[in-house]
Amino acid sequence: MDKVAVLTHILKPEVISTLLGGELPVSVIKNNRYISLLTSDALATDRNAEDNSLDHAIQAALTDETRSVILTGPEGSGKTTSLEKLVVGWAKGEHFQNFPYVFHFKLRELNSLTGTLSLETLLLHHHGKVPRESLPLILKNPAEVLFVFDDLDQCKQSLDPSAHTLCSDPSQAASMPCLVASLLRGSLLKGAAFVVASRSTGSLKFLSGTMVEVLGFLKPQREAYFNKFFPDPIAAVKARIHMEKTLGFYDICTSPRFCWTVCSVYKSLMDAGAKLPETLSQLYVNILVHLIQSLSLNEACSREFVSALGKMASHCLLDQHSSCTEEEMNSFGFQQFLTSVGAFLQVHGDPSERRVFSFHSSLMQEFLLAVSVFCDNSTPGGAEKMLEKHKSRAKFLDLFLSALSEPLQRRPLESLLGELNSDQIMDFKKWFKSNSEQTLKGFHKEKHQHCFHLLHQTQNESLVKEMITPSARIGISYGDLSLQDCVALNYVITCLGELEQLNLYHTGNLTEEQAEMLAPTMTLSRKICLSQSSLSAGAVSHLASALSRGITKELDLSHSHLGDEKFKILCAGIRDCKLQTIQLAVCNLTEAMCEDLVSALTSGSSQLCVLDLTFNDIGDQGLTKLCKALQSPLCKLQDLQLHGCKLTAASMDSLSAALCSGQSELREVNLNHNTIGERGVEALCKSLQHPLCKLRSLKLFDSDLTGSCCPHLMVALMSEHCSLSELDLSVNDLGQEGALQLCQALRQPGCRLEKLCLQRCELTEPVFKELSSVLTSGTSRLKSLAVGIHAVGDQGVKHIWDAVAHPSCLLEELDVEMTGLTDACLEDLCAAIRASKTLKTLELRNNSLTDASVPAIVEVLQDSDNMQEMNLKYNDFSEEALSILDECDKIRY
């Protein structure tokens, strides 16, 4: 085979590079601008070195066992250039020398072969100039033959072997698709090797072999490409950074062809000292202006030409045709423009043959369709109809329309096409406004995001403020945003100036790139919710920076599994910001992070008042360190949540010392689910009696307490210095004796307790009786009482009902869940509700009330002015009774 002839054919440019068509493979190869493409396998294994390039992936895949390699990837991803580089390398003796014969075919070109021909004829007419006498040798040794097929998806007829009667004789005449199908299946020239390239499509499932997914250019490849394109390194950096910032989040940026287009546009604009485009729409406005100017047509012809392109675009989208015949082109109005379409379209075939025309990219196809909609002078309503018509086919059409509906965006085009149809534009804007307002009132985050994308393309701040009305639900969760979504959301919030809540709940992986894009939005958000999310270290760094520069007062990172190292990064932002509340429940924090936290809390600029460390294993040593901050006059903490932090009595002395130091501002401490025990309670009670202790709420739910703790609590509650108004002792074995001691304290006029929780504390009927006495004493300040999960029955709870009915009782909230209530309590229950002037909420879950109680309960609640809610869940009601309960909006069931 004549390798020189192969080389000459490939390296001989038949056409010139165009703005949309990309740099020709021959130009890329000759000018040493070839960048090795990234494959999915290399990305998955974090390999990006030269020895893991696409070229090497193909060589590694072609073995004696595997004779076919299928390259798949989107349009413009560099497959054609890679295949031509492969053939050039073979012709130069660089690789694949185990194949004496390499035949390179483009299916687009083979489409022009109509009728029938044999494999022998096809090979003899190949540009490798195979001598006729060599043909028997080739056919006899198929293992020495490599076929390179490009554009497999562009074959006009199916290549599926099941659609053809396959041939096995190289001299047998058949259609071109049948020949290719026979070769790929192995019925013809069995043993030959194949490297084929195709866009990702379901129509080629019949292919067997090693699949290699071509990803094109990611950031490292784009950087290398820009450096090779721009002679000036400073210009290369400027252009690349601008592209990454404004376009890098679109999938199209992985396309080498698109990178060529962007570089060409940027270079032209930079040379002219013009501003670079900020959006995808602005880029395509620049491209279209450049292409129209290159045709030197007058205004009327330019408009007619764009309209014809729009008709072609619509036809290809709706009929899902990738190309059009010359007859079809004429029907669109191209008769006088066929000599000018080369800058806009790919043209296959010679003028003397049956030519076909296709768009270089689906993006330009949709942009031309959008422009043609506003060029249309027919009845208004065309835009909405066009959107509906192309709804499942066009991904970017409404984005381009929203951009072109803005005067500043379309002005460069109007200088060449004349003024666009104002009626069509106004009609679209009405639809856009109405649709957006409706969308933003809903809860579908994907629809919200699409609306933000449309607004981003308009680049109109006043329009954003007009669209985002007070009824818009901008606070819904926007978790798991794409990078593209982050850019659009950030644009909208930046236009608004501030945001009540940035809700990113359940974000699977917030990357550094995403956080960087959202950083301005973070600085403008009063609350940031990242609960149930995962953040990279880089993302945490941007979050910390945003906190230090912004207005955020509340940050929720609960269940984010942050860890000590990332928390250390976050502390840089906490140290100097407006943050008042931070929720860090279940963040995998340990004692190791406490030094950083103490440093932040005592920085002098920290405004943190609420700190939630629920279910983090900081342990006694961690709390002891934290207490150093609590004793500092610079620490402003008022609410400390230490629920389930593996604390014991060992750290309670330090906490007690902090509480009565005179410096601590703590008002609430939650020690639920810790092993505090009697010794720990004794230490805490000493601080409660101290005149400098400001604590008002203490929660000790399930903290290993027994009745022996109650004398300490009793003394503390009776102290004149105790300011405690809320105490939760639920799920502790206090027993009858311990609870009765607490009642003694509650009876004292000096006891300030207003909320008491004693659920599942082993209470008995005598305790309920004593509590009733306390509530009716005239000295008790109790407004909320929870005594649920005690099997005292109707008789035990009757004491409480009697108290509620008493005029001296101040109770507003009562919880008697799971106390064994039956219908027998109904008279006392209703009498209590009627008599009480204060009771607002009543918790009756998990009891044994039946349908017989329902009418009386509904009646008494409807008659009550002060009762707001009664919870009757998990009682013994029938479906019929539940429908009656449904009539009263105060009842929860």
SETIKOL-711747 format. One line per 3 residues: for each residue x, y negated, z of C-alpha. Coordinates in steps of 0.5 Angstrom, whole numbers, plus 500, padded with zeros to 3 digits. Layout:
<rs>
X:Y:Z ~ ...
</rs>
This chain:
<rs>
500:500:500 ~ 503:493:498 ~ 503:490:505
506:483:502 ~ 499:483:498 ~ 495:484:504
499:478:508 ~ 499:474:502 ~ 491:475:501
490:474:509 ~ 495:468:509 ~ 492:464:503
487:459:505 ~ 481:460:501 ~ 477:454:504
479:448:509 ~ 477:448:516 ~ 471:444:518
469:441:525 ~ 463:446:526 ~ 466:452:523
473:452:527 ~ 480:452:525 ~ 481:457:520
484:464:522 ~ 490:463:517 ~ 491:456:520
491:458:527 ~ 496:464:526 ~ 501:459:521
501:454:526 ~ 502:458:532 ~ 496:456:536
494:463:537 ~ 492:464:544 ~ 491:471:546
483:473:548 ~ 481:475:555 ~ 477:482:555
472:484:561 ~ 477:489:563 ~ 483:484:564
478:480:568 ~ 475:485:572 ~ 482:488:574
485:481:575 ~ 490:482:569 ~ 491:476:564
498:477:562 ~ 500:478:555 ~ 501:486:556
494:486:557 ~ 491:482:551 ~ 486:484:546
491:486:542 ~ 494:491:547 ~ 487:493:549
486:495:542 ~ 493:499:541 ~ 492:502:548
484:504:546 ~ 486:507:539 ~ 489:514:541
489:521:537 ~ 482:523:541 ~ 479:516:540
479:514:533 ~ 474:508:534 ~ 475:501:538
469:496:538 ~ 470:489:539 ~ 464:485:542
463:478:544 ~ 458:472:542 ~ 459:468:536
466:464:535 ~ 469:468:541 ~ 475:469:536
474:476:534 ~ 475:474:527 ~ 482:471:528
484:477:533 ~ 483:482:527 ~ 486:478:522
492:477:527 ~ 492:484:528 ~ 492:486:520
498:480:519 ~ 502:484:525 ~ 501:490:521
503:487:515 ~ 509:484:518 ~ 511:491:521
510:489:528 ~ 505:494:530 ~ 500:500:528
506:503:524 ~ 503:509:524 ~ 498:507:519
501:507:512 ~ 494:504:510 ~ 490:499:513
483:496:509 ~ 480:490:512 ~ 473:488:510
468:483:512 ~ 461:485:512 ~ 459:478:510
463:479:504 ~ 461:486:502 ~ 453:483:502
454:481:495 ~ 456:488:493 ~ 449:490:490
448:497:487 ~ 452:503:488 ~ 459:504:488
464:510:491 ~ 469:509:496 ~ 474:510:491
472:504:487 ~ 471:500:494 ~ 479:502:496
482:501:489 ~ 479:494:489 ~ 481:492:496
486:486:496 ~ 492:491:498 ~ 492:493:491
493:501:492 ~ 495:504:486 ~ 491:509:483
496:514:484 ~ 496:513:491 ~ 489:515:492
489:522:492 ~ 494:522:498 ~ 490:517:502
484:521:501 ~ 488:527:503 ~ 490:524:510
485:520:513 ~ 489:520:519 ~ 493:515:516
488:510:515 ~ 485:505:519 ~ 479:501:517
478:494:520 ~ 471:492:519 ~ 469:485:521
462:482:522 ~ 459:488:523 ~ 452:485:525
452:481:519 ~ 450:487:514 ~ 444:485:511
441:492:511 ~ 442:497:517 ~ 448:501:518
445:506:523 ~ 447:513:520 ~ 439:515:521
437:510:516 ~ 441:513:510 ~ 443:520:507
450:520:508 ~ 455:522:503 ~ 462:526:504
465:525:497 ~ 469:519:496 ~ 467:519:489
460:519:490 ~ 456:513:488 ~ 452:510:494
450:503:497 ~ 455:499:501 ~ 451:500:507
451:507:506 ~ 458:508:505 ~ 460:504:511
455:508:515 ~ 458:514:512 ~ 465:512:514
463:510:521 ~ 459:517:522 ~ 465:521:520
462:524:514 ~ 466:521:509 ~ 474:521:510
473:524:517 ~ 479:523:522 ~ 480:515:519
481:510:525 ~ 476:504:526 ~ 477:497:529
470:494:528 ~ 468:487:531 ~ 460:485:532
456:480:536 ~ 453:483:542 ~ 447:486:539
442:492:541 ~ 442:494:533 ~ 449:497:533
447:502:539 ~ 449:508:534 ~ 457:506:534
461:511:538 ~ 468:509:541 ~ 471:505:546
468:498:547 ~ 472:492:548 ~ 468:486:551
471:480:548 ~ 470:474:553 ~ 474:469:549
477:463:553 ~ 476:462:560 ~ 480:456:564
487:459:563 ~ 486:460:556 ~ 483:453:555
488:450:558 ~ 493:453:553 ~ 489:452:547
489:444:549 ~ 496:444:550 ~ 497:447:543
492:442:540 ~ 494:435:543 ~ 501:433:541
501:429:547 ~ 501:432:554 ~ 497:427:557
492:427:552 ~ 491:434:553 ~ 490:434:560
485:428:559 ~ 481:432:554 ~ 481:438:558
479:435:565 ~ 474:432:561 ~ 471:438:558
471:442:564 ~ 468:437:568 ~ 462:435:563
462:442:559 ~ 466:447:562 ~ 460:450:565
456:452:559 ~ 458:459:556 ~ 459:456:549
466:454:552 ~ 469:461:552 ~ 468:460:544
475:458:541 ~ 471:456:535 ~ 467:451:540
474:449:543 ~ 476:447:536 ~ 470:443:535
471:439:542 ~ 478:438:541 ~ 477:435:534
471:430:537 ~ 475:428:543 ~ 482:427:539
478:422:534 ~ 474:419:539 ~ 481:418:543
484:415:537 ~ 479:410:536 ~ 479:408:544
472:410:544 ~ 468:413:550 ~ 468:421:551
461:424:551 ~ 458:426:558 ~ 453:431:556
452:437:551 ~ 447:432:547 ~ 452:426:547
457:431:544 ~ 452:433:538 ~ 450:426:537
458:425:536 ~ 458:431:531 ~ 452:430:527
454:422:526 ~ 461:424:524 ~ 458:430:519
453:425:516 ~ 459:419:515 ~ 463:424:511
457:425:506 ~ 457:418:504 ~ 449:418:503
445:413:504 ~ 440:412:510 ~ 434:415:506
438:421:503 ~ 441:422:510 ~ 434:423:513
432:427:508 ~ 438:432:509 ~ 437:432:516
430:434:515 ~ 432:440:510 ~ 437:442:515
431:442:521 ~ 426:446:516 ~ 432:451:515
433:452:523 ~ 426:453:524 ~ 426:458:519
432:462:522 ~ 429:461:529 ~ 422:464:528
424:469:523 ~ 430:471:526 ~ 434:471:520
442:469:521 ~ 442:467:513 ~ 438:464:508
438:465:500 ~ 439:459:495 ~ 431:460:493
430:459:501 ~ 434:453:501 ~ 431:450:495
424:451:499 ~ 427:447:505 ~ 428:441:500
436:442:499 ~ 436:442:491 ~ 440:435:491
444:437:497 ~ 447:444:496 ~ 454:441:494
454:438:501 ~ 452:443:506 ~ 459:446:507
460:441:512 ~ 454:443:516 ~ 453:451:514
457:457:512 ~ 457:459:505 ~ 458:466:503
459:468:495 ~ 461:464:489 ~ 456:459:486
456:464:480 ~ 454:469:485 ~ 448:470:489
450:465:495 ~ 447:466:502 ~ 447:460:507
448:460:515 ~ 449:456:521 ~ 456:456:524
453:456:531 ~ 446:457:534 ~ 447:450:538
448:446:532 ~ 442:449:529 ~ 437:447:535
440:440:535 ~ 439:439:528 ~ 432:442:529
431:437:535 ~ 433:431:531 ~ 428:433:525
422:433:530 ~ 423:426:531 ~ 425:424:524
418:427:522 ~ 413:422:520 ~ 407:426:521
401:426:526 ~ 404:425:534 ~ 404:432:538
410:435:533 ~ 415:436:539 ~ 410:439:544
408:444:538 ~ 415:445:536 ~ 417:447:543
411:452:544 ~ 412:455:537 ~ 420:456:539
419:457:546 ~ 422:464:546 ~ 427:463:541
430:456:542 ~ 434:455:549 ~ 436:448:548
431:445:544 ~ 427:441:550 ~ 434:439:553
436:436:546 ~ 429:433:545 ~ 430:430:552
436:426:550 ~ 434:424:544 ~ 428:421:547
432:416:550 ~ 434:410:546 ~ 441:409:548
442:417:546 ~ 440:416:539 ~ 442:409:537
448:412:534 ~ 444:417:529 ~ 439:411:528
444:407:525 ~ 445:412:520 ~ 438:415:519
434:409:521 ~ 429:409:527 ~ 426:415:529
419:416:529 ~ 417:412:536 ~ 410:416:536
413:423:536 ~ 418:420:542 ~ 413:417:546
408:423:545 ~ 414:428:548 ~ 416:423:553
408:423:556 ~ 409:431:556 ~ 416:431:559
413:426:565 ~ 407:430:566 ~ 410:437:565
416:435:570 ~ 411:432:575 ~ 407:438:575
413:443:576 ~ 417:439:581 ~ 410:440:586
411:447:585 ~ 416:452:589 ~ 419:455:583
427:454:583 ~ 428:456:576 ~ 423:451:574
426:445:578 ~ 433:447:575 ~ 430:446:568
427:440:570 ~ 434:437:573 ~ 437:440:566
433:436:562 ~ 434:429:566 ~ 441:430:566
441:430:558 ~ 437:424:559 ~ 443:420:563
437:415:565 ~ 438:414:572 ~ 431:410:572
427:415:569 ~ 430:420:574 ~ 427:415:580
421:415:576 ~ 420:423:575 ~ 422:425:582
416:422:586 ~ 414:423:594 ~ 410:429:592
416:433:589 ~ 418:439:593 ~ 426:437:592
427:441:599 ~ 426:448:597 ~ 431:453:597
436:452:591 ~ 440:458:593 ~ 445:462:588
445:456:583 ~ 450:457:577 ~ 455:452:575
451:449:570 ~ 445:448:575 ~ 450:445:580
452:439:575 ~ 444:438:573 ~ 442:438:581
448:433:583 ~ 446:428:577 ~ 439:428:579
441:427:587 ~ 446:422:585 ~ 441:418:581
436:418:587 ~ 442:416:592 ~ 440:420:598
437:427:600 ~ 433:429:606 ~ 435:436:605
440:440:601 ~ 437:447:601 ~ 442:452:599
439:458:603 ~ 441:465:601 ~ 447:463:596
451:469:594 ~ 457:466:593 ~ 458:459:593
465:458:589 ~ 470:452:590 ~ 468:450:583
460:450:585 ~ 462:446:591 ~ 466:441:588
460:440:583 ~ 456:439:589 ~ 460:435:593
457:428:591 ~ 450:431:593 ~ 453:434:600
455:427:602 ~ 448:424:600 ~ 444:429:604
442:428:611 ~ 441:436:612 ~ 445:441:609
442:449:609 ~ 447:454:607 ~ 444:460:612
445:467:609 ~ 450:465:605 ~ 457:466:603
462:461:602 ~ 469:461:599 ~ 475:458:603
475:453:597 ~ 468:451:598 ~ 468:450:605
474:445:604 ~ 469:441:599 ~ 464:442:604
468:439:610 ~ 471:433:606 ~ 463:432:604
461:432:611 ~ 467:427:613 ~ 465:422:607
457:423:608 ~ 451:422:612 ~ 450:429:614
447:430:621 ~ 445:437:621 ~ 449:443:618
446:450:618 ~ 451:455:616 ~ 447:461:620
449:468:618 ~ 454:466:613 ~ 459:470:616
464:464:616 ~ 470:467:620 ~ 475:464:624
480:462:618 ~ 474:458:614 ~ 472:455:620
478:452:622 ~ 478:448:615 ~ 471:446:616
473:443:623 ~ 477:438:619 ~ 470:435:617
467:436:624 ~ 472:432:627 ~ 470:425:623
463:425:621 ~ 456:423:622 ~ 454:431:624
449:431:630 ~ 447:439:629 ~ 451:445:627
448:452:627 ~ 453:457:627 ~ 449:463:629
452:470:626 ~ 458:467:623 ~ 464:472:625
467:467:630 ~ 471:469:635 ~ 475:466:641
481:464:636 ~ 477:459:633 ~ 475:455:640
482:451:640 ~ 480:448:633 ~ 473:447:636
475:443:642 ~ 480:439:638 ~ 474:437:634
469:436:639 ~ 474:431:643 ~ 476:427:637
473:421:639 ~ 469:420:633 ~ 465:427:633
458:425:634 ~ 456:433:635 ~ 450:434:640
447:441:638 ~ 452:447:637 ~ 449:454:636
454:459:637 ~ 449:465:637 ~ 451:472:636
459:470:635 ~ 464:474:640 ~ 467:468:643
467:472:650 ~ 469:469:657 ~ 476:466:654
473:462:648 ~ 467:459:653 ~ 473:457:658
476:454:652 ~ 470:450:650 ~ 469:448:657
475:443:657 ~ 471:440:651 ~ 465:439:656
469:436:661 ~ 472:431:656 ~ 468:424:656
469:424:648 ~ 465:430:648 ~ 457:428:646
454:436:646 ~ 447:436:649 ~ 445:443:647
449:449:647 ~ 447:455:644 ~ 451:461:647
446:467:646 ~ 449:474:645 ~ 456:471:645
459:477:650 ~ 459:473:656 ~ 460:475:663
460:472:670 ~ 467:471:669 ~ 466:465:665
460:462:669 ~ 465:458:674 ~ 468:454:668
461:452:665 ~ 459:450:672 ~ 465:446:673
464:443:667 ~ 456:441:668 ~ 458:438:675
464:434:672 ~ 460:428:671 ~ 463:428:664
458:433:661 ~ 452:431:657 ~ 449:438:657
442:438:657 ~ 440:445:655 ~ 444:451:655
442:458:652 ~ 445:464:655 ~ 440:469:653
443:476:652 ~ 449:476:656 ~ 451:480:662
451:474:667 ~ 449:478:673 ~ 448:475:680
455:472:681 ~ 454:468:674 ~ 447:466:677
450:464:683 ~ 456:460:680 ~ 451:456:675
446:455:681 ~ 451:451:685 ~ 452:446:679
444:445:678 ~ 445:443:685 ~ 450:438:684
448:430:683 ~ 452:429:677 ~ 449:436:673
444:433:667 ~ 442:440:665 ~ 434:441:664
434:447:660 ~ 437:454:662 ~ 435:460:658
437:467:661 ~ 433:472:657 ~ 436:479:658
442:477:662 ~ 442:483:667 ~ 439:479:673
435:482:679 ~ 431:480:685 ~ 438:479:688
439:473:684 ~ 432:469:686 ~ 435:467:692
440:463:689 ~ 435:460:684 ~ 430:458:689
435:454:693 ~ 437:451:686 ~ 430:449:684
428:446:691 ~ 435:442:691 ~ 433:434:690
439:434:685 ~ 436:439:680 ~ 433:436:674
431:443:671 ~ 425:443:667 ~ 425:449:663
427:456:665 ~ 427:463:662 ~ 428:469:666
425:474:661 ~ 427:481:660 ~ 430:481:667
428:486:673 ~ 426:481:678 ~ 421:485:681
416:483:686 ~ 420:480:692 ~ 425:476:687
419:473:683 ~ 415:471:690 ~ 421:467:692
421:463:686 ~ 414:462:687 ~ 416:458:694
421:454:690 ~ 415:452:685 ~ 410:450:690
415:445:693 ~ 413:438:691 ~ 421:436:689
421:442:683 ~ 421:439:676 ~ 420:445:673
415:445:667 ~ 416:451:663 ~ 417:458:666
418:464:662 ~ 418:471:666 ~ 416:476:661
417:483:662 ~ 420:482:669 ~ 417:487:673
412:483:676 ~ 406:485:680 ~ 399:483:681
401:480:688 ~ 406:475:684 ~ 400:473:679
396:471:685 ~ 402:467:688 ~ 403:464:681
395:462:681 ~ 396:459:688 ~ 402:455:685
398:452:679 ~ 393:450:683 ~ 397:447:689
397:440:686 ~ 404:440:687 ~ 406:444:681
409:441:675 ~ 408:447:670 ~ 405:446:663
408:452:660 ~ 408:459:663 ~ 409:466:660
408:472:664 ~ 407:477:658 ~ 408:484:658
406:486:665 ~ 401:492:666 ~ 397:488:671
390:489:667 ~ 384:484:667 ~ 384:484:675
391:481:675 ~ 390:476:670 ~ 384:474:673
388:470:678 ~ 391:466:672 ~ 384:465:669
382:462:676 ~ 388:457:676 ~ 387:455:669
380:453:671 ~ 382:449:677 ~ 382:441:676
389:441:679 ~ 392:446:674 ~ 396:442:668
398:448:664 ~ 398:447:656 ~ 401:453:654
399:460:657 ~ 402:467:655 ~ 399:473:657
401:478:652 ~ 401:485:653 ~ 398:485:660
392:490:659 ~ 387:485:658 ~ 380:488:656
373:486:654 ~ 372:485:661 ~ 376:479:662
371:475:657 ~ 367:472:662 ~ 373:469:666
377:467:660 ~ 371:463:657 ~ 370:460:663
377:458:664 ~ 378:455:657 ~ 371:451:658
374:448:665 ~ 381:447:663 ~ 382:439:660
389:441:659 ~ 390:448:656 ~ 392:448:648
395:454:646 ~ 394:461:649 ~ 398:468:647
393:474:647 ~ 397:479:643 ~ 398:486:644
392:487:648 ~ 385:491:648 ~ 380:486:646
375:489:641 ~ 369:486:637 ~ 365:485:643
369:479:645 ~ 369:476:638 ~ 363:472:638
364:469:645 ~ 371:467:643 ~ 370:464:637
364:460:640 ~ 368:457:646 ~ 374:455:642
370:451:637 ~ 367:448:643 ~ 373:446:646
376:439:645 ~ 383:441:647 ~ 384:448:645
389:448:639 ~ 391:455:638 ~ 389:462:640
393:468:638 ~ 389:475:638 ~ 394:479:633
394:486:635 ~ 388:487:639 ~ 382:492:637
378:489:632 ~ 375:491:626 ~ 375:488:619
368:485:620 ~ 371:482:626 ~ 377:479:623
372:476:618 ~ 368:473:623 ~ 375:470:627
377:467:620 ~ 371:462:621 ~ 375:459:626
381:455:624 ~ 384:455:631 ~ 385:463:631
391:467:629 ~ 390:474:628
</rs>
